[in-house]
Amino acid sequence: MTGNLSWTSSLKTVTLSNVRTFYKAGECATLRIGGYQGSNLVTEEFGFQLRCASTSGDVTETFSPFGLTSGPPGGVQWVKIEITDDNHEITGYAYCYQSKSTCQTGQR
C-alpha cells in the first residue's frame, strides 16, 4: 500500500490521498484505517474488504481521497493503517504520527 497523509492545521482531520493497494494474482486483502488520540479511536474506522485478484493477474486498486475527522477536541494524533493478506494471514501496518511526521511500518 502507498499513499499520502496530511493533517489540517487544527489536527481535527487527516486526509489520505493517492492511496493505492497492490496484491498478487489469486490473493485477497482487507484494509483497516482509523485515527487515534493515545489508544482511543477518535474517528470513524474504515474497513475495506478489497476485491480478490484473479488467478491470472495482479491487481492495483486506487482510492479517491478521503478524510478521517476527529469527534473529540484535540484532533487526530496518529493514524493506524493495517492491510492483511487474507490468504497468508500476514498483516502489514503503518502507524503514522503527526508529531513526528513519520510512519512506523512493519509486518506481523
NORKA-V957193 format. One record per residue. N is the residue number from 1. D_LAST is the distance of its C-alpha to the last C-alpha in whole Angstrom. Layout:
# NORKA-V957193
n:N d_last:D_LAST
n:N d_last:D_LAST
This chain:
# NORKA-V957193
n:1 d_last:15
n:2 d_last:18
n:3 d_last:21
n:4 d_last:23
n:5 d_last:23
n:6 d_last:26
n:7 d_last:27
n:8 d_last:31
n:9 d_last:33
n:10 d_last:33
n:11 d_last:29
n:12 d_last:30
n:13 d_last:28
n:14 d_last:25
n:15 d_last:26
n:16 d_last:23
n:17 d_last:25
n:18 d_last:25
n:19 d_last:21
n:20 d_last:21
n:21 d_last:18
n:22 d_last:18
n:23 d_last:17
n:24 d_last:19
n:25 d_last:21
n:26 d_last:21
n:27 d_last:18
n:28 d_last:17
n:29 d_last:15
n:30 d_last:14
n:31 d_last:15
n:32 d_last:15
n:33 d_last:16
n:34 d_last:18
n:35 d_last:20
n:36 d_last:20
n:37 d_last:23
n:38 d_last:21
n:39 d_last:19
n:40 d_last:22
n:41 d_last:21
n:42 d_last:24
n:43 d_last:24
n:44 d_last:24
n:45 d_last:20
n:46 d_last:20
n:47 d_last:19
n:48 d_last:19
n:49 d_last:19
n:50 d_last:19
n:51 d_last:22
n:52 d_last:21
n:53 d_last:22
n:54 d_last:25
n:55 d_last:25
n:56 d_last:27
n:57 d_last:26
n:58 d_last:23
n:59 d_last:22
n:60 d_last:22
n:61 d_last:23
n:62 d_last:24
n:63 d_last:24
n:64 d_last:28
n:65 d_last:27
n:66 d_last:26
n:67 d_last:26
n:68 d_last:25
n:69 d_last:28
n:70 d_last:28
n:71 d_last:30
n:72 d_last:31
n:73 d_last:32
n:74 d_last:30
n:75 d_last:28
n:76 d_last:25
n:77 d_last:23
n:78 d_last:20
n:79 d_last:18
n:80 d_last:14
n:81 d_last:13
n:82 d_last:10
n:83 d_last:11
n:84 d_last:9
n:85 d_last:11
n:86 d_last:13
n:87 d_last:14
n:88 d_last:11
n:89 d_last:9
n:90 d_last:6
n:91 d_last:5
n:92 d_last:7
n:93 d_last:8
n:94 d_last:11
n:95 d_last:13
n:96 d_last:17
n:97 d_last:20
n:98 d_last:23
n:99 d_last:25
n:100 d_last:23
n:101 d_last:23
n:102 d_last:20
n:103 d_last:16
n:104 d_last:13
n:105 d_last:10
n:106 d_last:7
n:107 d_last:4
n:108 d_last:0
